[in-house]
Amino acid sequence: MAKAERRGLARGRKKQTRAKRKRHLIVSNGKVTETEYFNHLISEMDVRGSVRYRHIDGDPLKVAKQLSRELDSDKRLLKQAKSKH
């Protein structure tokens, strides 16, 4: 007998899922001051979920375009992973 069947999953019970954690991403083109400032805020504030600071070099438009490309790529990878299951 498979482990899942012993736990009752094969008998129509729904698989328990965790609630998704909130994710926050702070992005700027400031390398020194902003990095120190945001990392300090992240460590001092009691924020629920995941908070990360990321530096992207360049002018504000380049930062926005780079971030947009990365978010689109993440969405595609997530869809591919879901379709495999």
JORA-V620627 format. One line per field, one symbol per residue. psi: psi as a letter, one per 20 degrees, with the letter a starting at -180 (. if undefined). A space follows every 10 residues. Layout:
psi=???
This chain:
psi=pqghhhijhi kiqqppqqqp qqppppprjp gfghggghhg gghhqnppap pqppppqarh gggggggggh gggggghggg ghhh.
